[in-house]
Amino acid sequence: MRVLLILALLSGRLYSQTAVKEKPTDYPVHAALGTVSIGAEYLVHSIPAHNQTFFTAEYLVVEVAVFPGRGETIEIGNITFALRLNGRKQLMYPEAPGFVSASMKYPDWETHPRAEVQAGVGNAGVTIGRPPVVGRFPDDPTPARSRLPRSPKAPDPDDRSGIEREEPVSVEDAVAHAALPEGAISKPVSGYIYFRYKGKPKSVKSLELVYEAKAGSVTLKLL
């Protein structure tokens, strides 16, 4: 089961759980190509999912809704949509949800420049500025080599004995379930697509979403 979940996260083929609005014009930006209509909204770095909002610093997030024509079946996937940033000719294509959630969950997913200060007395030492290392799989020995003490946790003032509360959704589930589904669709679907971008949001002067299909392409101006 764990292997199947990992494969699903990397492929991004878990079915979307975002609610589709009634019509394309309900979205801030919308366009049509033949009988297919597209609605979109630029969410910058936020991922609203399951009564929570997650933040991804390394990806731009776009909510997309696809409305096929009546009685029509179309194919959508990672190459269906692309992003044009600041008028550049080279387009950006979405990445799988698994990479998005990994960048959010694991602080050491990639190496970033950091300042580290070491101090100690005798043989004992403390390193300040190094992020905690998170295990990538069960029994991963990596965290044991850099284990940090748990931060003290204050009592939950809303805790009521005997009252069950809904558990928060994990990053992996939220990012994957909210992603735009891939494959053949015959009814309206919606979901998020993720584009890797390490720059600052204020550096984005213009942003265009390009929908590409056999019938041609159409551009939606997000910003």
N, C-alpha and C positions, 0 to 999 in steps of 0.2 A: 504493500500500500504506500509506504514512504517513497519508493522508487517511482511509482506512478504519479504521486503528487509533485515530485521534483520535475519530472518530465513535463507535466502539465504546466508548471510555473514557467519553465524555460520556453515552451512552445507558445504560451499565451493563448491556448485554445479552450480554456474554461469559459463556459457561457456567461455572457454579461448579465449582471444583476442590477444595472442602473435602469431607472424608469424612463421609458421613452415618452417624450412630450407628444401631445395629440397631433401636432402638425409641424412641418419644417419652419414655418414662420414664427413659431413659439421660441425659436433659438435666436440669439443676438445676430448671427450671420447665417444666411441660407442661400442656396442656389439649386439649379436643376440642370441635369444633363439628360436629354431625352425624357424618358418616363421616370427616371430616378431622381429623387430629391435628396438634398443633403442639408442638415442643420449642424451648426458648430458653435462652440463657445471656448474662448481661451481662458484657462484657469491658472496660468503662470506656473507655480510650483505646488499647488494644492491638489489633493486627491480626496474629495468628499466621498465617503463610503460607509454605509451601514451605521448611520447616526454618529459617525466620527469624521474628522478631517485630518488626513495625514499630510506631511510636508516632505517633498523630495527636492533637495538642493541642486541636484545634478541633472534634472530633467525638466523640460517644459511639457506641460500637460494640456491636452486639448480634448474636450468632450465632443464626440461626433455621433450624430444620428443619421442612419441611412433608411430611406423610405423607397422600397422598390415599387414599380408600377403594379397595378392590380393584376393578379394572376401571373406575375413575372417572378422568376427566380434568377438571382444574380450572385456572383462570387465576390467576396471581399476578403482582404488579407493585409499583411504588412506592406505590400507593394502597391496597395490601392491608394494610400494616402502618403503625401510627402509635405515637407515644410520648406518654404522659401524664407530665409532670414535676411532682413535688411537688403532685399532686392538682389541677392547673389544668384548667379546662374546655377551653382551647384545646390542640389536639393538635399535635405536631410530626411532620412527614412526612420520609421519607428523602431524601437528596440523591444525585445520580449519583456513581459512583466517580471520574469524571474530576475533579470539583471537590475531592474528598478528596485525591487524589494531588497535585493542583496546590498545595493549601495546604501539603502536606508537602515538596514538592520546591522550590518557589520561595519564598524568604524574603520577596520583595517582592510576593507575590500580592495582598496587601491592605496598605493603609497603617496602621501601628500607631504609637502615640506612642513615640518613642525619644529618649534624650538623646545629643546629638552634641557632641563637643569638637573644635575646630579649633586647630591650632598650626602654626607654620612659621617659616622664616627666609628673609627676602627674598621671592623669588617662589615659593619651594617651600613646600608645605603638606601636612599630613597630617590626615585626618579619622578620629577614633576613635569607635566606637559605631555606625557605619553598616553595615548588613548587606551582604554581597556581592550583586551583582545577577547573576541567572542568566538565560541566554538562554532564550527561550520557544520558539524554532524555529531551524532551521539558518540560519547567517549573520545572526543577530539582532545588530544593531549596538549594542544596549543595553549588554552587558557591557563592550565596549571603552571606554565612557565612564567606567567605574568598575572598572577591572581591578585585582585584588589579586594580589600574588605568591603562588605556590604554597607551602604549608607543607612543610617538609622531611619526607620520608618515611623512616622507619627500615626497614632490610632486614627482610624477612619471615623469622623464624627457622625457619618450617616449610617454606620453599621447598626443593623437591627438583628438581634439574634432570632433565627428562625425564618428570616425573610430572604428569599432568593433574589439575587440580582443578575441581570444579564451580563455575561462575561464580554470584555472588549474583544473585538475581532483582531486577529494577528495581522501584521503587515503583509505577509505573503498572501493570505486569503483576500484581504481588502484590495490589494493591487491587482491580483489575478482575476478575481471575480468581477471587478469593475472594468476590466479591459474590454475593448471592442472585440467581439467574437470574430473568428475567421472561418471561412467556408461558404457554403451555399445558404442564402437566406431568401425567404419568400414573403416575409412580413417585416415591419419596421423594427430595427434594433438600435441600441445606443451603447456607448461605452467610452472609455478613455484610451487615448493613444499617447505614447511617451517618446519624446525626442531628447536625446542626450545633448545637454548644453551646460557648459561650466561657467559661462559668462554671467554677468549681473543682469537682472531683469531690465534695468534702466539702459543697458546697452542695446536692447532690442528696440529699434526705431520703427521697423515695419515687419509684419508677419503675415504670410499668406499660406493657406492650406490648399494643396492641390489634390483634387480627386481625379484619378486616372482609371479609365475603363476602356473596353474594346471600342466603344462608340466615340471615344475622344477624351477630353479632359476639361475640367472647369476649376476656376480658382476662386476661393473664398477669402476675402481680406479680413483677417482677424484683428489687425492692429495697423 
